[in-house]
Amino acid sequence: MDLLQLENVSVAYDQQYILKDFNLSIEKGHLISLLGPSGCGKTTTLRLIAGFLEATDGKFSFGGQDYTRVPINKRNFGFVFQSYALFPHMSVFDNIAFGLRQRKVKEDEIKKRVMNMLDVVSLGGFEKRFPQALSGGQRQRVAIARALVIEPDLLLFDEPLSNLDANLRVNMRVEIRRIQQELGITTVYVSHDQEECFSISDRVAVMNKGIIEQLDKPSVIFQYPKSEFVARFIGFNNFIDFQEREDEGSFHSLRSGDYHFHAAKAPGMPVSMKGAIRPDDIIAGTLQEIQTGDNVLTGKVKVSTYLGRSYQYVVVTPLGEFTVNKEMQQPYLSGQEIRLLFPSEKLVLIE
């Protein structure tokens, strides 16, 4: 059941549209991420839902009611900001209690709900501390608790982990997912980090220039991007243009120049003449290790880069340059001739 719907919504700044005839539906209890580069419209979408912006056209429905013109103070939504937005002169308790006091909740009820929320975000015993005495992750958990304590109908996150270091980001995204699932609260999460979004979301909307290029489960997007934009954004940076295509059972038979390829059919795969594959999915080997044949190209190593666990190579072939990653102790040498195998189950067709 859809809890939230944006129908043909448009938002413009200075007569320039950021969103145009934009549509989005979110099921109750789901966490959906809006993923994309800066300027794609994801934060505008979040601010529109929150009530910070008004749509110039279209309709916003929530819980079966028209929320298009409902003011922000009438929307019972919790918002977690990128910058935490905690009051430095207030204790953790008072920061979390702020929204309840604005709603004139009785003090005994405030104490009960704040202390319960401190346990939910694993900050029991921190109620008397002040923000400056907390780590970045602890401050973010206070911000989450403040958003949740009002018992919101919807929880909104605007790039909440971007100010944290890498290890803390991993821990915090696990916490966010745990809290969201524990409470079963419908959540909209904005980020430009694909790993972050894929790890916590029920569905991900990949946005580009104010439109959703693909909306699906993270596993589907990761394996089967629909468009070149989505493919590039999630790490498919090798592409092959084909001139011929035939369907053969469970495979597509493809030709590019004098070279033949097979790509496994997948649900929803577009009728396309362009293939994509990740650097990690190409198999590199010596001329002795990989024989010539379908899905194989011979090339020369142009650039070798050490990545820690593996080496990354740029290989020049008759069909252009390809980037390939391989774990190995002794790297290939610049100018060395090697072969690349494109596994049919990893080669996907995109729009």
matplotlib code that plots the C-alpha trace (Angstrom):
import matplotlib.pyplot as plt

x = [0.0, 1.4, 1.6, 3.2, 2.6, 4.0, 2.0, 3.2, 5.0, 7.0, 9.4, 11.2, 13.8, 13.9, 11.7, 14.1, 12.6, 14.4, 11.6, 9.2, 6.2, 7.9, 6.3, 7.2, 5.3, 6.5, 5.0, 4.2, 7.1, 9.7, 13.0, 13.5, 16.7, 17.0, 20.5, 22.3, 24.9, 24.7, 22.0, 19.9, 16.9, 17.1, 17.3, 14.6, 12.4, 13.0, 12.4, 9.2, 8.0, 9.0, 7.1, 10.1, 9.2, 5.9, 5.2, 4.3, 2.2, 1.1, -0.2, 1.4, -0.7, 0.1, -2.0, -4.8, -5.0, -3.9, -0.8, 0.1, -0.7, -0.4, 2.1, 5.2, 4.1, 1.0, 3.0, 4.0, 7.3, 10.7, 13.7, 17.4, 19.7, 23.2, 24.7, 22.9, 21.4, 21.6, 21.3, 24.8, 23.4, 21.0, 21.7, 21.1, 17.8, 16.6, 17.6, 15.6, 12.7, 12.5, 9.9, 7.7, 7.8, 6.8, 3.8, 2.9, 3.4, 3.3, 6.7, 6.2, 5.3, 8.3, 10.6, 9.2, 9.5, 12.9, 14.4, 12.9, 14.3, 17.7, 17.6, 16.5, 19.5, 21.9, 22.6, 21.2, 23.1, 24.0, 21.0, 22.9, 25.8, 26.0, 26.7, 30.3, 31.0, 29.8, 31.4, 30.0, 28.2, 26.7, 25.5, 23.9, 22.1, 20.8, 19.5, 17.8, 16.3, 14.9, 13.3, 11.8, 10.6, 7.6, 6.4, 6.4, 4.4, 7.4, 11.1, 13.4, 17.2, 19.2, 22.7, 23.0, 26.4, 28.4, 30.2, 31.4, 34.6, 34.5, 34.4, 31.8, 29.6, 29.5, 28.5, 25.9, 24.1, 23.7, 22.2, 19.8, 18.6, 18.2, 16.1, 14.0, 13.2, 12.7, 10.1, 8.7, 8.7, 8.4, 11.7, 13.0, 16.8, 18.9, 22.5, 25.1, 26.8, 25.6, 27.1, 25.3, 22.0, 22.2, 23.1, 20.0, 17.3, 14.2, 14.2, 16.5, 15.5, 18.5, 17.9, 19.4, 18.5, 15.1, 13.9, 14.1, 16.2, 15.6, 13.6, 14.0, 15.5, 19.2, 20.2, 18.3, 19.9, 23.4, 23.1, 20.9, 21.2, 18.7, 20.5, 24.0, 23.7, 22.7, 25.4, 28.2, 27.0, 27.1, 30.5, 30.0, 32.6, 33.3, 31.0, 30.7, 28.6, 27.2, 26.1, 24.1, 21.9, 20.0, 18.1, 19.2, 17.4, 18.6, 21.3, 21.6, 24.1, 25.9, 28.5, 30.9, 33.2, 34.7, 34.1, 31.2, 29.7, 27.0, 25.0, 22.6, 19.0, 17.7, 14.2, 13.4, 16.6, 16.1, 16.2, 19.5, 22.8, 25.0, 26.7, 28.2, 30.4, 32.2, 36.0, 35.8, 33.8, 36.2, 38.6, 42.2, 44.8, 47.9, 47.7, 48.3, 45.6, 42.7, 42.1, 40.6, 36.8, 33.5, 33.5, 37.3, 39.5, 43.3, 44.9, 48.0, 48.3, 48.5, 48.4, 48.8, 47.6, 48.1, 44.8, 45.9, 44.1, 44.3, 45.8, 43.7, 44.7, 43.7, 43.9, 43.9, 41.9, 40.5, 37.2, 38.7, 40.1, 38.8, 39.4, 39.9, 40.7, 42.6, 44.0, 47.6, 51.0, 53.0, 51.4, 51.3, 53.9, 53.1, 52.9, 52.3, 49.8, 47.0, 43.5, 40.2, 37.2, 33.8, 31.6, 28.2, 26.3, 28.1, 27.7, 24.4, 22.5, 21.6, 19.6]
y = [0.0, 3.4, 5.8, 8.7, 9.8, 12.6, 13.0, 15.1, 17.5, 20.4, 22.7, 25.7, 28.2, 31.5, 30.0, 27.1, 23.7, 21.4, 18.8, 18.6, 16.3, 14.2, 11.0, 8.9, 6.4, 5.0, 2.0, 2.2, 0.9, 1.0, 2.9, 4.4, 6.3, 9.1, 8.6, 10.8, 13.4, 17.0, 19.0, 15.9, 17.1, 14.6, 17.3, 19.3, 16.3, 15.8, 19.5, 19.4, 16.4, 18.0, 21.2, 23.6, 24.0, 24.3, 22.7, 24.9, 22.1, 18.6, 16.9, 15.5, 12.9, 11.3, 8.7, 9.2, 13.0, 15.9, 17.4, 19.7, 22.9, 21.6, 23.9, 22.4, 22.8, 20.7, 17.8, 15.3, 14.5, 14.0, 15.6, 14.7, 17.3, 16.9, 19.2, 17.6, 21.1, 20.5, 23.3, 23.7, 25.3, 22.4, 19.0, 15.8, 15.4, 18.9, 18.6, 15.5, 17.0, 20.2, 19.1, 17.6, 20.8, 22.8, 20.5, 21.2, 17.6, 17.1, 16.9, 13.4, 12.1, 14.0, 12.3, 8.9, 9.3, 10.9, 8.2, 5.5, 7.1, 7.3, 3.5, 3.1, 5.0, 3.4, 6.6, 5.6, 7.5, 10.4, 12.6, 15.2, 15.7, 18.6, 18.3, 19.5, 16.5, 14.0, 12.3, 12.9, 9.6, 10.3, 13.7, 12.2, 9.7, 12.5, 14.2, 10.9, 10.6, 14.1, 13.4, 10.1, 11.1, 13.1, 9.8, 11.1, 9.7, 9.9, 10.2, 12.2, 12.1, 14.7, 13.2, 12.5, 10.7, 13.0, 14.8, 11.5, 9.6, 6.4, 3.8, 5.8, 6.1, 2.3, 1.9, 4.7, 3.3, 0.0, 1.9, 3.8, 0.6, -1.1, 1.7, 2.1, -1.7, -1.8, 1.0, 0.1, 3.8, 4.9, 6.7, 8.8, 9.0, 11.2, 10.5, 10.7, 7.5, 4.4, 1.9, 3.8, 3.7, 0.1, -1.2, 0.2, 0.6, -1.4, 0.5, 3.0, 5.8, 6.8, 10.4, 12.5, 16.1, 16.0, 12.6, 9.1, 7.0, 3.7, 2.8, -0.7, -3.0, -2.3, -5.8, -5.3, -1.9, -3.2, -6.2, -4.7, -1.0, 0.2, 3.3, 4.3, 7.0, 4.5, 2.1, 4.7, 6.0, 2.5, 1.5, 0.1, 2.0, -0.4, -0.2, -1.9, -0.7, -3.6, -3.6, -6.8, -8.7, -11.9, -13.8, -17.4, -19.1, -17.7, -15.6, -12.6, -13.1, -9.9, -8.6, -5.7, -5.4, -8.8, -9.9, -12.0, -11.9, -13.5, -11.8, -13.6, -12.5, -10.7, -9.6, -6.1, -5.9, -3.3, -4.0, -2.4, -2.4, -1.3, -3.5, -2.7, -4.5, -3.7, -3.7, -6.4, -8.7, -8.8, -11.7, -10.9, -13.5, -14.2, -15.5, -19.0, -18.7, -17.5, -18.8, -16.8, -17.2, -15.5, -12.8, -12.6, -9.6, -9.5, -6.2, -4.5, -3.1, 0.7, 1.7, -0.3, 1.1, -0.5, -0.5, -2.4, -5.7, -5.7, -4.0, -2.0, -2.0, 0.1, -2.3, -1.2, -3.5, -3.4, -2.3, 0.5, 0.8, -1.3, -1.0, -4.3, -5.1, -8.2, -9.5, -10.7, -10.6, -9.8, -7.2, -7.3, -5.0, -1.9, -3.0, -6.7, -8.5, -10.1, -11.3, -10.2, -12.5, -10.9, -13.4, -13.6, -13.5, -10.2, -8.4, -6.4, -4.5, -0.9, 1.9]
z = [0.0, -1.0, 1.9, -0.1, -3.7, -5.7, -8.9, -11.8, -9.4, -10.7, -8.7, -10.2, -9.0, -10.9, -13.7, -14.1, -13.4, -10.9, -11.0, -14.0, -14.0, -11.3, -10.0, -6.9, -4.8, -1.4, 0.4, 4.1, 6.3, 3.5, 3.4, 0.0, -0.9, -3.5, -5.0, -7.5, -8.1, -6.9, -8.7, -9.7, -7.7, -4.7, -2.0, -3.7, -3.6, 0.1, 0.9, -1.1, 1.0, 4.2, 3.4, 3.0, -0.7, -2.5, -5.8, -8.8, -10.3, -9.3, -6.2, -3.0, -1.3, 2.1, 3.8, 1.3, 2.0, -0.1, 1.5, -1.4, 0.5, 4.1, 6.0, 7.4, 11.0, 10.2, 8.8, 11.5, 9.8, 11.4, 9.6, 10.2, 8.8, 7.4, 10.0, 13.0, 13.9, 17.7, 20.2, 21.7, 24.9, 25.6, 27.1, 25.1, 27.0, 26.2, 22.6, 22.1, 24.1, 22.1, 19.6, 22.4, 24.3, 21.2, 21.1, 24.7, 25.8, 29.6, 31.3, 32.8, 29.3, 27.8, 30.3, 29.6, 25.8, 25.8, 28.0, 25.9, 22.7, 24.3, 24.7, 21.1, 19.8, 22.3, 24.2, 27.7, 30.4, 28.0, 28.8, 30.8, 28.4, 25.9, 22.2, 22.4, 24.7, 22.0, 19.0, 15.5, 15.6, 19.0, 17.8, 14.8, 17.0, 19.1, 16.0, 15.0, 18.5, 18.3, 15.0, 16.2, 19.7, 18.2, 16.8, 13.2, 10.4, 8.1, 8.7, 6.3, 6.1, 4.2, 3.7, 7.4, 7.3, 5.0, 7.9, 9.5, 8.8, 6.7, 9.5, 11.5, 8.4, 8.1, 11.8, 11.6, 8.5, 10.3, 13.2, 11.0, 9.3, 12.7, 14.1, 11.0, 10.9, 14.7, 14.6, 11.1, 10.2, 6.5, 5.6, 2.7, 2.7, 0.4, -0.4, -3.2, -1.9, -3.7, -1.1, 1.7, -0.1, -1.3, 2.2, 4.0, 1.4, 0.4, -2.9, -4.5, -6.9, -9.1, -10.1, -13.0, -13.9, -12.1, -13.3, -11.9, -14.3, -12.3, -9.2, -8.0, -5.3, -4.7, -5.9, -9.2, -9.9, -9.0, -11.4, -14.1, -14.6, -17.2, -18.6, -19.3, -16.7, -14.0, -15.2, -15.0, -11.6, -10.0, -11.4, -14.9, -16.8, -19.6, -22.7, -26.0, -29.0, -31.0, -34.6, -34.6, -32.1, -32.2, -29.5, -28.9, -26.1, -22.8, -24.4, -26.8, -29.6, -30.4, -32.8, -32.6, -35.6, -36.2, -32.6, -31.2, -27.7, -25.8, -23.0, -20.7, -20.9, -17.8, -16.7, -18.0, -20.0, -22.8, -26.5, -26.9, -28.9, -26.0, -23.5, -20.1, -17.6, -14.4, -14.1, -11.4, -13.7, -16.6, -16.3, -17.4, -18.2, -20.3, -23.8, -22.4, -19.7, -22.0, -25.5, -28.3, -28.9, -28.2, -25.5, -25.7, -26.7, -27.0, -25.9, -24.5, -21.0, -21.2, -17.5, -14.3, -10.9, -7.5, -5.5, -2.4, -2.7, -6.5, -9.6, -12.0, -15.7, -18.7, -21.6, -25.3, -27.5, -31.1, -29.5, -27.4, -23.9, -21.0, -17.3, -15.5, -11.8, -10.8, -7.5, -8.1, -6.6, -9.7, -11.9, -15.7, -17.3, -19.4, -23.0, -22.1, -24.4, -22.4, -23.1, -21.6, -21.1, -20.7, -18.8, -20.5, -17.2, -16.3, -19.6, -19.5, -22.1, -21.3, -22.9]

ax = plt.figure().add_subplot(projection="3d")
ax.plot(x, y, z, "-o")
ax.set_aspect("equal")
plt.show()
